[in-house]
Amino acid sequence: MYAELNTKSDYCMECGYDGEIQIKEDDDGKLIWVCPHCGNTDQDKMSVARRTCGYIGTQFWNQGRTQEIKERVLHL
Ligand SMILES: [Zn+2]
């Protein structure tokens, strides 16, 4: 099994950065994840290992779902 499951192991699929993804607040006060290496903020293109820790994780995934629904509506 993978030993790194217990450590902070975020991953950016955009540039291949393997480390700690930063959390920032955007203009609307929403919490967003930002790759410190390439500035990627696309949640679909990064893997955040800390999604279960507290309200930040919850808000992150709720926003992701909201975005998904919005995109589906646009495609119809
Ligand atoms: Zn990156």
PDB file of the backbone (N, CA, C, O) and the ligand in Angstrom, with CONECT records:
HET     ZN  A 101       1
ATOM      1  N   MET A   1       0.835  -1.208   0.000  1.00  0.00           N
ATOM      2  CA  MET A   1       0.000   0.000   0.000  1.00  0.00           C
ATOM      3  C   MET A   1       0.870   1.259   0.000  1.00  0.00           C
ATOM      4  O   MET A   1       2.088   1.190   0.163  1.00  0.00           O
ATOM      5  N   TYR A   2       0.233   2.380  -0.182  1.00  0.00           N
ATOM      6  CA  TYR A   2       0.978   3.634  -0.287  1.00  0.00           C
ATOM      7  C   TYR A   2       1.188   4.274   1.082  1.00  0.00           C
ATOM      8  O   TYR A   2       0.229   4.558   1.800  1.00  0.00           O
ATOM      9  N   ALA A   3       2.448   4.497   1.433  1.00  0.00           N
ATOM     10  CA  ALA A   3       2.796   5.048   2.732  1.00  0.00           C
ATOM     11  C   ALA A   3       2.486   6.537   2.816  1.00  0.00           C
ATOM     12  O   ALA A   3       2.294   7.073   3.907  1.00  0.00           O
ATOM     13  N   GLU A   4       2.439   7.207   1.662  1.00  0.00           N
ATOM     14  CA  GLU A   4       2.253   8.656   1.685  1.00  0.00           C
ATOM     15  C   GLU A   4       0.814   9.086   1.943  1.00  0.00           C
ATOM     16  O   GLU A   4       0.515  10.280   1.948  1.00  0.00           O
ATOM     17  N   LEU A   5      -0.065   8.137   2.154  1.00  0.00           N
ATOM     18  CA  LEU A   5      -1.458   8.473   2.432  1.00  0.00           C
ATOM     19  C   LEU A   5      -1.601   9.297   3.708  1.00  0.00           C
ATOM     20  O   LEU A   5      -2.550  10.068   3.851  1.00  0.00           O
ATOM     21  N   ASN A   6      -0.662   9.134   4.630  1.00  0.00           N
ATOM     22  CA  ASN A   6      -0.738   9.848   5.899  1.00  0.00           C
ATOM     23  C   ASN A   6      -0.106  11.237   5.842  1.00  0.00           C
ATOM     24  O   ASN A   6      -0.178  11.985   6.816  1.00  0.00           O
ATOM     25  N   THR A   7       0.498  11.583   4.739  1.00  0.00           N
ATOM     26  CA  THR A   7       1.164  12.866   4.637  1.00  0.00           C
ATOM     27  C   THR A   7       0.385  13.809   3.728  1.00  0.00           C
ATOM     28  O   THR A   7      -0.539  13.397   3.027  1.00  0.00           O
ATOM     29  N   LYS A   8       0.768  15.054   3.753  1.00  0.00           N
ATOM     30  CA  LYS A   8       0.209  16.000   2.802  1.00  0.00           C
ATOM     31  C   LYS A   8       0.760  15.673   1.427  1.00  0.00           C
ATOM     32  O   LYS A   8       1.959  15.807   1.186  1.00  0.00           O
ATOM     33  N   SER A   9      -0.098  15.253   0.540  1.00  0.00           N
ATOM     34  CA  SER A   9       0.386  14.866  -0.772  1.00  0.00           C
ATOM     35  C   SER A   9      -0.569  15.371  -1.837  1.00  0.00           C
ATOM     36  O   SER A   9      -1.318  14.599  -2.435  1.00  0.00           O
ATOM     37  N   ASP A  10      -0.534  16.674  -2.067  1.00  0.00           N
ATOM     38  CA  ASP A  10      -1.361  17.247  -3.120  1.00  0.00           C
ATOM     39  C   ASP A  10      -0.639  17.113  -4.453  1.00  0.00           C
ATOM     40  O   ASP A  10       0.581  16.950  -4.500  1.00  0.00           O
ATOM     41  N   TYR A  11      -1.387  17.181  -5.507  1.00  0.00           N
ATOM     42  CA  TYR A  11      -0.787  17.014  -6.822  1.00  0.00           C
ATOM     43  C   TYR A  11      -1.499  17.886  -7.846  1.00  0.00           C
ATOM     44  O   TYR A  11      -2.728  17.903  -7.910  1.00  0.00           O
ATOM     45  N   CYS A  12      -0.725  18.609  -8.646  1.00  0.00           N
ATOM     46  CA  CYS A  12      -1.278  19.434  -9.703  1.00  0.00           C
ATOM     47  C   CYS A  12      -1.085  18.733 -11.039  1.00  0.00           C
ATOM     48  O   CYS A  12       0.040  18.465 -11.460  1.00  0.00           O
ATOM     49  N   MET A  13      -2.192  18.443 -11.694  1.00  0.00           N
ATOM     50  CA  MET A  13      -2.114  17.745 -12.979  1.00  0.00           C
ATOM     51  C   MET A  13      -1.705  18.686 -14.110  1.00  0.00           C
ATOM     52  O   MET A  13      -1.344  18.243 -15.200  1.00  0.00           O
ATOM     53  N   GLU A  14      -1.766  19.975 -13.840  1.00  0.00           N
ATOM     54  CA  GLU A  14      -1.441  20.954 -14.874  1.00  0.00           C
ATOM     55  C   GLU A  14       0.065  21.016 -15.131  1.00  0.00           C
ATOM     56  O   GLU A  14       0.505  21.047 -16.280  1.00  0.00           O
ATOM     57  N   CYS A  15       0.849  21.035 -14.052  1.00  0.00           N
ATOM     58  CA  CYS A  15       2.303  21.172 -14.219  1.00  0.00           C
ATOM     59  C   CYS A  15       3.062  20.006 -13.593  1.00  0.00           C
ATOM     60  O   CYS A  15       4.284  19.919 -13.722  1.00  0.00           O
ATOM     61  N   GLY A  16       2.345  19.111 -12.917  1.00  0.00           N
ATOM     62  CA  GLY A  16       3.005  17.977 -12.308  1.00  0.00           C
ATOM     63  C   GLY A  16       3.578  18.274 -10.929  1.00  0.00           C
ATOM     64  O   GLY A  16       4.334  17.473 -10.380  1.00  0.00           O
ATOM     65  N   TYR A  17       3.214  19.442 -10.363  1.00  0.00           N
ATOM     66  CA  TYR A  17       3.694  19.815  -9.040  1.00  0.00           C
ATOM     67  C   TYR A  17       3.211  18.813  -8.002  1.00  0.00           C
ATOM     68  O   TYR A  17       2.029  18.475  -7.953  1.00  0.00           O
ATOM     69  N   ASP A  18       4.120  18.352  -7.188  1.00  0.00           N
ATOM     70  CA  ASP A  18       3.780  17.385  -6.160  1.00  0.00           C
ATOM     71  C   ASP A  18       4.198  17.952  -4.818  1.00  0.00           C
ATOM     72  O   ASP A  18       5.365  17.860  -4.436  1.00  0.00           O
ATOM     73  N   GLY A  19       3.254  18.536  -4.101  1.00  0.00           N
ATOM     74  CA  GLY A  19       3.577  19.168  -2.829  1.00  0.00           C
ATOM     75  C   GLY A  19       2.306  19.685  -2.183  1.00  0.00           C
ATOM     76  O   GLY A  19       1.271  19.019  -2.215  1.00  0.00           O
ATOM     77  N   GLU A  20       2.381  20.846  -1.609  1.00  0.00           N
ATOM     78  CA  GLU A  20       1.234  21.377  -0.889  1.00  0.00           C
ATOM     79  C   GLU A  20       0.525  22.453  -1.706  1.00  0.00           C
ATOM     80  O   GLU A  20       1.088  23.515  -1.973  1.00  0.00           O
ATOM     81  N   ILE A  21      -0.703  22.170  -2.096  1.00  0.00           N
ATOM     82  CA  ILE A  21      -1.515  23.162  -2.804  1.00  0.00           C
ATOM     83  C   ILE A  21      -1.972  24.227  -1.800  1.00  0.00           C
ATOM     84  O   ILE A  21      -2.397  23.904  -0.691  1.00  0.00           O
ATOM     85  N   GLN A  22      -1.879  25.478  -2.199  1.00  0.00           N
ATOM     86  CA  GLN A  22      -2.226  26.579  -1.304  1.00  0.00           C
ATOM     87  C   GLN A  22      -3.728  26.867  -1.342  1.00  0.00           C
ATOM     88  O   GLN A  22      -4.400  26.638  -2.348  1.00  0.00           O
ATOM     89  N   ILE A  23      -4.232  27.376  -0.219  1.00  0.00           N
ATOM     90  CA  ILE A  23      -5.629  27.784  -0.164  1.00  0.00           C
ATOM     91  C   ILE A  23      -5.701  29.306  -0.135  1.00  0.00           C
ATOM     92  O   ILE A  23      -5.051  29.952   0.686  1.00  0.00           O
ATOM     93  N   LYS A  24      -6.487  29.864  -1.028  1.00  0.00           N
ATOM     94  CA  LYS A  24      -6.640  31.313  -1.043  1.00  0.00           C
ATOM     95  C   LYS A  24      -8.101  31.686  -1.127  1.00  0.00           C
ATOM     96  O   LYS A  24      -8.952  30.857  -1.449  1.00  0.00           O
ATOM     97  N   GLU A  25      -8.389  32.959  -0.830  1.00  0.00           N
ATOM     98  CA  GLU A  25      -9.756  33.446  -0.891  1.00  0.00           C
ATOM     99  C   GLU A  25      -9.891  34.343  -2.121  1.00  0.00           C
ATOM    100  O   GLU A  25      -9.080  35.245  -2.329  1.00  0.00           O
ATOM    101  N   ASP A  26     -10.915  34.090  -2.932  1.00  0.00           N
ATOM    102  CA  ASP A  26     -11.068  34.926  -4.114  1.00  0.00           C
ATOM    103  C   ASP A  26     -11.912  36.162  -3.798  1.00  0.00           C
ATOM    104  O   ASP A  26     -12.265  36.390  -2.640  1.00  0.00           O
ATOM    105  N   ASP A  27     -12.235  36.953  -4.807  1.00  0.00           N
ATOM    106  CA  ASP A  27     -12.921  38.230  -4.592  1.00  0.00           C
ATOM    107  C   ASP A  27     -14.307  38.059  -3.979  1.00  0.00           C
ATOM    108  O   ASP A  27     -14.800  38.959  -3.300  1.00  0.00           O
ATOM    109  N   ASP A  28     -14.929  36.923  -4.214  1.00  0.00           N
ATOM    110  CA  ASP A  28     -16.255  36.672  -3.660  1.00  0.00           C
ATOM    111  C   ASP A  28     -16.202  36.056  -2.268  1.00  0.00           C
ATOM    112  O   ASP A  28     -17.240  35.750  -1.680  1.00  0.00           O
ATOM    113  N   GLY A  29     -15.015  35.879  -1.751  1.00  0.00           N
ATOM    114  CA  GLY A  29     -14.859  35.301  -0.427  1.00  0.00           C
ATOM    115  C   GLY A  29     -14.899  33.791  -0.431  1.00  0.00           C
ATOM    116  O   GLY A  29     -14.955  33.158   0.623  1.00  0.00           O
ATOM    117  N   LYS A  30     -14.870  33.216  -1.619  1.00  0.00           N
ATOM    118  CA  LYS A  30     -14.851  31.762  -1.714  1.00  0.00           C
ATOM    119  C   LYS A  30     -13.424  31.272  -1.559  1.00  0.00           C
ATOM    120  O   LYS A  30     -12.470  31.936  -1.964  1.00  0.00           O
ATOM    121  N   LEU A  31     -13.300  30.098  -0.967  1.00  0.00           N
ATOM    122  CA  LEU A  31     -11.973  29.517  -0.806  1.00  0.00           C
ATOM    123  C   LEU A  31     -11.610  28.720  -2.048  1.00  0.00           C
ATOM    124  O   LEU A  31     -12.370  27.865  -2.505  1.00  0.00           O
ATOM    125  N   ILE A  32     -10.457  29.013  -2.573  1.00  0.00           N
ATOM    126  CA  ILE A  32     -10.017  28.309  -3.771  1.00  0.00           C
ATOM    127  C   ILE A  32      -8.635  27.717  -3.538  1.00  0.00           C
ATOM    128  O   ILE A  32      -7.868  28.200  -2.705  1.00  0.00           O
ATOM    129  N   TRP A  33      -8.335  26.682  -4.277  1.00  0.00           N
ATOM    130  CA  TRP A  33      -7.035  26.026  -4.185  1.00  0.00           C
ATOM    131  C   TRP A  33      -6.167  26.527  -5.331  1.00  0.00           C
ATOM    132  O   TRP A  33      -6.596  26.582  -6.483  1.00  0.00           O
ATOM    133  N   VAL A  34      -4.953  26.886  -4.987  1.00  0.00           N
ATOM    134  CA  VAL A  34      -4.042  27.429  -5.998  1.00  0.00           C
ATOM    135  C   VAL A  34      -2.722  26.669  -5.977  1.00  0.00           C
ATOM    136  O   VAL A  34      -2.103  26.504  -4.925  1.00  0.00           O
ATOM    137  N   CYS A  35      -2.307  26.217  -7.129  1.00  0.00           N
ATOM    138  CA  CYS A  35      -0.993  25.590  -7.237  1.00  0.00           C
ATOM    139  C   CYS A  35       0.081  26.664  -7.131  1.00  0.00           C
ATOM    140  O   CYS A  35       0.080  27.599  -7.931  1.00  0.00           O
ATOM    141  N   PRO A  36       0.994  26.563  -6.174  1.00  0.00           N
ATOM    142  CA  PRO A  36       2.026  27.581  -5.988  1.00  0.00           C
ATOM    143  C   PRO A  36       3.070  27.554  -7.108  1.00  0.00           C
ATOM    144  O   PRO A  36       3.877  28.476  -7.235  1.00  0.00           O
ATOM    145  N   HIS A  37       3.049  26.527  -7.890  1.00  0.00           N
ATOM    146  CA  HIS A  37       4.066  26.397  -8.944  1.00  0.00           C
ATOM    147  C   HIS A  37       3.619  27.052 -10.251  1.00  0.00           C
ATOM    148  O   HIS A  37       4.391  27.794 -10.860  1.00  0.00           O
ATOM    149  N   CYS A  38       2.372  26.787 -10.695  1.00  0.00           N
ATOM    150  CA  CYS A  38       1.924  27.318 -11.983  1.00  0.00           C
ATOM    151  C   CYS A  38       0.702  28.221 -11.843  1.00  0.00           C
ATOM    152  O   CYS A  38       0.260  28.822 -12.822  1.00  0.00           O
ATOM    153  N   GLY A  39       0.150  28.322 -10.622  1.00  0.00           N
ATOM    154  CA  GLY A  39      -0.999  29.202 -10.421  1.00  0.00           C
ATOM    155  C   GLY A  39      -2.317  28.592 -10.854  1.00  0.00           C
ATOM    156  O   GLY A  39      -3.323  29.294 -10.952  1.00  0.00           O
ATOM    157  N   ASN A  40      -2.325  27.316 -11.109  1.00  0.00           N
ATOM    158  CA  ASN A  40      -3.541  26.623 -11.518  1.00  0.00           C
ATOM    159  C   ASN A  40      -4.600  26.665 -10.415  1.00  0.00           C
ATOM    160  O   ASN A  40      -4.312  26.350  -9.261  1.00  0.00           O
ATOM    161  N   THR A  41      -5.834  27.057 -10.777  1.00  0.00           N
ATOM    162  CA  THR A  41      -6.923  27.050  -9.802  1.00  0.00           C
ATOM    163  C   THR A  41      -8.052  26.126 -10.236  1.00  0.00           C
ATOM    164  O   THR A  41      -9.127  26.137  -9.636  1.00  0.00           O
ATOM    165  N   ASP A  42      -7.821  25.335 -11.262  1.00  0.00           N
ATOM    166  CA  ASP A  42      -8.852  24.427 -11.763  1.00  0.00           C
ATOM    167  C   ASP A  42      -8.915  23.184 -10.873  1.00  0.00           C
ATOM    168  O   ASP A  42      -7.991  22.371 -10.841  1.00  0.00           O
ATOM    169  N   GLN A  43     -10.028  23.064 -10.158  1.00  0.00           N
ATOM    170  CA  GLN A  43     -10.169  21.971  -9.191  1.00  0.00           C
ATOM    171  C   GLN A  43     -10.167  20.601  -9.864  1.00  0.00           C
ATOM    172  O   GLN A  43      -9.828  19.595  -9.240  1.00  0.00           O
ATOM    173  N   ASP A  44     -10.547  20.571 -11.138  1.00  0.00           N
ATOM    174  CA  ASP A  44     -10.572  19.299 -11.850  1.00  0.00           C
ATOM    175  C   ASP A  44      -9.175  18.854 -12.253  1.00  0.00           C
ATOM    176  O   ASP A  44      -8.966  17.701 -12.630  1.00  0.00           O
ATOM    177  N   LYS A  45      -8.221  19.776 -12.172  1.00  0.00           N
ATOM    178  CA  LYS A  45      -6.871  19.455 -12.620  1.00  0.00           C
ATOM    179  C   LYS A  45      -5.889  19.403 -11.469  1.00  0.00           C
ATOM    180  O   LYS A  45      -4.686  19.588 -11.654  1.00  0.00           O
ATOM    181  N   MET A  46      -6.415  19.147 -10.269  1.00  0.00           N
ATOM    182  CA  MET A  46      -5.525  18.971  -9.138  1.00  0.00           C
ATOM    183  C   MET A  46      -6.108  17.946  -8.177  1.00  0.00           C
ATOM    184  O   MET A  46      -7.317  17.716  -8.144  1.00  0.00           O
ATOM    185  N   SER A  47      -5.244  17.353  -7.417  1.00  0.00           N
ATOM    186  CA  SER A  47      -5.672  16.392  -6.431  1.00  0.00           C
ATOM    187  C   SER A  47      -5.247  16.884  -5.056  1.00  0.00           C
ATOM    188  O   SER A  47      -4.059  17.063  -4.784  1.00  0.00           O
ATOM    189  N   VAL A  48      -6.246  17.101  -4.181  1.00  0.00           N
ATOM    190  CA  VAL A  48      -5.947  17.615  -2.858  1.00  0.00           C
ATOM    191  C   VAL A  48      -6.226  16.534  -1.832  1.00  0.00           C
ATOM    192  O   VAL A  48      -7.346  16.038  -1.709  1.00  0.00           O
ATOM    193  N   ALA A  49      -5.181  16.181  -1.101  1.00  0.00           N
ATOM    194  CA  ALA A  49      -5.271  15.048  -0.187  1.00  0.00           C
ATOM    195  C   ALA A  49      -5.988  15.403   1.110  1.00  0.00           C
ATOM    196  O   ALA A  49      -6.348  14.518   1.886  1.00  0.00           O
ATOM    197  N   ARG A  50      -6.193  16.692   1.344  1.00  0.00           N
ATOM    198  CA  ARG A  50      -6.752  17.111   2.635  1.00  0.00           C
ATOM    199  C   ARG A  50      -8.243  17.414   2.557  1.00  0.00           C
ATOM    200  O   ARG A  50      -8.747  18.194   3.365  1.00  0.00           O
ATOM    201  N   ARG A  51      -8.957  16.822   1.614  1.00  0.00           N
ATOM    202  CA  ARG A  51     -10.347  17.192   1.396  1.00  0.00           C
ATOM    203  C   ARG A  51     -11.265  16.834   2.563  1.00  0.00           C
ATOM    204  O   ARG A  51     -12.401  17.306   2.620  1.00  0.00           O
ATOM    205  N   THR A  52     -10.790  16.011   3.489  1.00  0.00           N
ATOM    206  CA  THR A  52     -11.661  15.629   4.598  1.00  0.00           C
ATOM    207  C   THR A  52     -11.474  16.515   5.824  1.00  0.00           C
ATOM    208  O   THR A  52     -12.199  16.361   6.807  1.00  0.00           O
ATOM    209  N   CYS A  53     -10.517  17.438   5.787  1.00  0.00           N
ATOM    210  CA  CYS A  53     -10.216  18.195   6.991  1.00  0.00           C
ATOM    211  C   CYS A  53     -11.051  19.468   7.089  1.00  0.00           C
ATOM    212  O   CYS A  53     -10.745  20.477   6.452  1.00  0.00           O
ATOM    213  N   GLY A  54     -12.097  19.407   7.886  1.00  0.00           N
ATOM    214  CA  GLY A  54     -12.834  20.600   8.258  1.00  0.00           C
ATOM    215  C   GLY A  54     -13.666  21.243   7.169  1.00  0.00           C
ATOM    216  O   GLY A  54     -13.931  20.651   6.122  1.00  0.00           O
ATOM    217  N   TYR A  55     -14.075  22.484   7.448  1.00  0.00           N
ATOM    218  CA  TYR A  55     -15.036  23.175   6.590  1.00  0.00           C
ATOM    219  C   TYR A  55     -14.443  23.542   5.234  1.00  0.00           C
ATOM    220  O   TYR A  55     -15.165  23.672   4.245  1.00  0.00           O
ATOM    221  N   ILE A  56     -13.129  23.706   5.196  1.00  0.00           N
ATOM    222  CA  ILE A  56     -12.494  24.074   3.936  1.00  0.00           C
ATOM    223  C   ILE A  56     -12.734  22.973   2.897  1.00  0.00           C
ATOM    224  O   ILE A  56     -13.098  23.238   1.751  1.00  0.00           O
ATOM    225  N   GLY A  57     -12.517  21.735   3.336  1.00  0.00           N
ATOM    226  CA  GLY A  57     -12.730  20.621   2.431  1.00  0.00           C
ATOM    227  C   GLY A  57     -14.181  20.537   1.982  1.00  0.00           C
ATOM    228  O   GLY A  57     -14.458  20.358   0.796  1.00  0.00           O
ATOM    229  N   THR A  58     -15.099  20.664   2.917  1.00  0.00           N
ATOM    230  CA  THR A  58     -16.516  20.590   2.595  1.00  0.00           C
ATOM    231  C   THR A  58     -16.912  21.659   1.592  1.00  0.00           C
ATOM    232  O   THR A  58     -17.607  21.391   0.612  1.00  0.00           O
ATOM    233  N   GLN A  59     -16.453  22.879   1.859  1.00  0.00           N
ATOM    234  CA  GLN A  59     -16.803  23.988   0.973  1.00  0.00           C
ATOM    235  C   GLN A  59     -16.197  23.773  -0.416  1.00  0.00           C
ATOM    236  O   GLN A  59     -16.813  24.079  -1.436  1.00  0.00           O
ATOM    237  N   PHE A  60     -15.006  23.254  -0.424  1.00  0.00           N
ATOM    238  CA  PHE A  60     -14.325  22.979  -1.688  1.00  0.00           C
ATOM    239  C   PHE A  60     -15.162  22.056  -2.567  1.00  0.00           C
ATOM    240  O   PHE A  60     -15.371  22.340  -3.746  1.00  0.00           O
ATOM    241  N   TRP A  61     -15.636  20.961  -1.999  1.00  0.00           N
ATOM    242  CA  TRP A  61     -16.357  19.987  -2.808  1.00  0.00           C
ATOM    243  C   TRP A  61     -17.747  20.465  -3.152  1.00  0.00           C
ATOM    244  O   TRP A  61     -18.263  20.149  -4.224  1.00  0.00           O
ATOM    245  N   ASN A  62     -18.368  21.229  -2.254  1.00  0.00           N
ATOM    246  CA  ASN A  62     -19.674  21.778  -2.584  1.00  0.00           C
ATOM    247  C   ASN A  62     -19.578  22.717  -3.777  1.00  0.00           C
ATOM    248  O   ASN A  62     -20.407  22.669  -4.687  1.00  0.00           O
ATOM    249  N   GLN A  63     -18.572  23.561  -3.765  1.00  0.00           N
ATOM    250  CA  GLN A  63     -18.372  24.472  -4.890  1.00  0.00           C
ATOM    251  C   GLN A  63     -18.111  23.700  -6.169  1.00  0.00           C
ATOM    252  O   GLN A  63     -18.593  24.076  -7.237  1.00  0.00           O
ATOM    253  N   GLY A  64     -17.352  22.627  -6.064  1.00  0.00           N
ATOM    254  CA  GLY A  64     -17.054  21.808  -7.232  1.00  0.00           C
ATOM    255  C   GLY A  64     -18.324  21.226  -7.828  1.00  0.00           C
ATOM    256  O   GLY A  64     -18.496  21.205  -9.047  1.00  0.00           O
ATOM    257  N   ARG A  65     -19.198  20.762  -6.973  1.00  0.00           N
ATOM    258  CA  ARG A  65     -20.457  20.196  -7.440  1.00  0.00           C
ATOM    259  C   ARG A  65     -21.335  21.265  -8.080  1.00  0.00           C
ATOM    260  O   ARG A  65     -21.975  21.031  -9.106  1.00  0.00           O
ATOM    261  N   THR A  66     -21.352  22.431  -7.463  1.00  0.00           N
ATOM    262  CA  THR A  66     -22.133  23.533  -8.006  1.00  0.00           C
ATOM    263  C   THR A  66     -21.670  23.868  -9.411  1.00  0.00           C
ATOM    264  O   THR A  66     -22.475  24.093 -10.315  1.00  0.00           O
ATOM    265  N   GLN A  67     -20.375  23.897  -9.572  1.00  0.00           N
ATOM    266  CA  GLN A  67     -19.802  24.195 -10.875  1.00  0.00           C
ATOM    267  C   GLN A  67     -20.165  23.123 -11.903  1.00  0.00           C
ATOM    268  O   GLN A  67     -20.468  23.429 -13.056  1.00  0.00           O
ATOM    269  N   GLU A  68     -20.129  21.887 -11.473  1.00  0.00           N
ATOM    270  CA  GLU A  68     -20.490  20.779 -12.347  1.00  0.00           C
ATOM    271  C   GLU A  68     -21.914  20.928 -12.868  1.00  0.00           C
ATOM    272  O   GLU A  68     -22.172  20.770 -14.061  1.00  0.00           O
ATOM    273  N   ILE A  69     -22.827  21.232 -11.962  1.00  0.00           N
ATOM    274  CA  ILE A  69     -24.232  21.385 -12.318  1.00  0.00           C
ATOM    275  C   ILE A  69     -24.397  22.544 -13.295  1.00  0.00           C
ATOM    276  O   ILE A  69     -25.140  22.453 -14.272  1.00  0.00           O
ATOM    277  N   LYS A  70     -23.691  23.631 -13.012  1.00  0.00           N
ATOM    278  CA  LYS A  70     -23.779  24.807 -13.873  1.00  0.00           C
ATOM    279  C   LYS A  70     -23.302  24.465 -15.290  1.00  0.00           C
ATOM    280  O   LYS A  70     -23.915  24.867 -16.279  1.00  0.00           O
ATOM    281  N   GLU A  71     -22.216  23.727 -15.366  1.00  0.00           N
ATOM    282  CA  GLU A  71     -21.681  23.368 -16.679  1.00  0.00           C
ATOM    283  C   GLU A  71     -22.625  22.458 -17.450  1.00  0.00           C
ATOM    284  O   GLU A  71     -22.758  22.567 -18.669  1.00  0.00           O
ATOM    285  N   ARG A  72     -23.283  21.550 -16.714  1.00  0.00           N
ATOM    286  CA  ARG A  72     -24.227  20.648 -17.368  1.00  0.00           C
ATOM    287  C   ARG A  72     -25.387  21.410 -17.981  1.00  0.00           C
ATOM    288  O   ARG A  72     -25.838  21.110 -19.087  1.00  0.00           O
ATOM    289  N   VAL A  73     -25.866  22.412 -17.232  1.00  0.00           N
ATOM    290  CA  VAL A  73     -26.983  23.213 -17.721  1.00  0.00           C
ATOM    291  C   VAL A  73     -26.573  23.947 -18.995  1.00  0.00           C
ATOM    292  O   VAL A  73     -27.344  24.035 -19.950  1.00  0.00           O
ATOM    293  N   LEU A  74     -25.354  24.467 -18.996  1.00  0.00           N
ATOM    294  CA  LEU A  74     -24.866  25.221 -20.151  1.00  0.00           C
ATOM    295  C   LEU A  74     -24.752  24.344 -21.390  1.00  0.00           C
ATOM    296  O   LEU A  74     -24.901  24.826 -22.512  1.00  0.00           O
ATOM    297  N   HIS A  75     -24.488  23.052 -21.187  1.00  0.00           N
ATOM    298  CA  HIS A  75     -24.286  22.176 -22.328  1.00  0.00           C
ATOM    299  C   HIS A  75     -25.600  21.756 -22.982  1.00  0.00           C
ATOM    300  O   HIS A  75     -25.612  21.298 -24.125  1.00  0.00           O
ATOM    301  N   LEU A  76     -26.701  21.913 -22.257  1.00  0.00           N
ATOM    302  CA  LEU A  76     -28.000  21.456 -22.789  1.00  0.00           C
ATOM    303  C   LEU A  76     -28.567  22.321 -23.892  1.00  0.00           C
ATOM    304  O   LEU A  76     -29.646  22.033 -24.410  1.00  0.00           O
TER     305      LEU A  76
HETATM  306 ZN    ZN A 101       0.610  23.479 -11.093  1.00  0.00          ZN2+
END
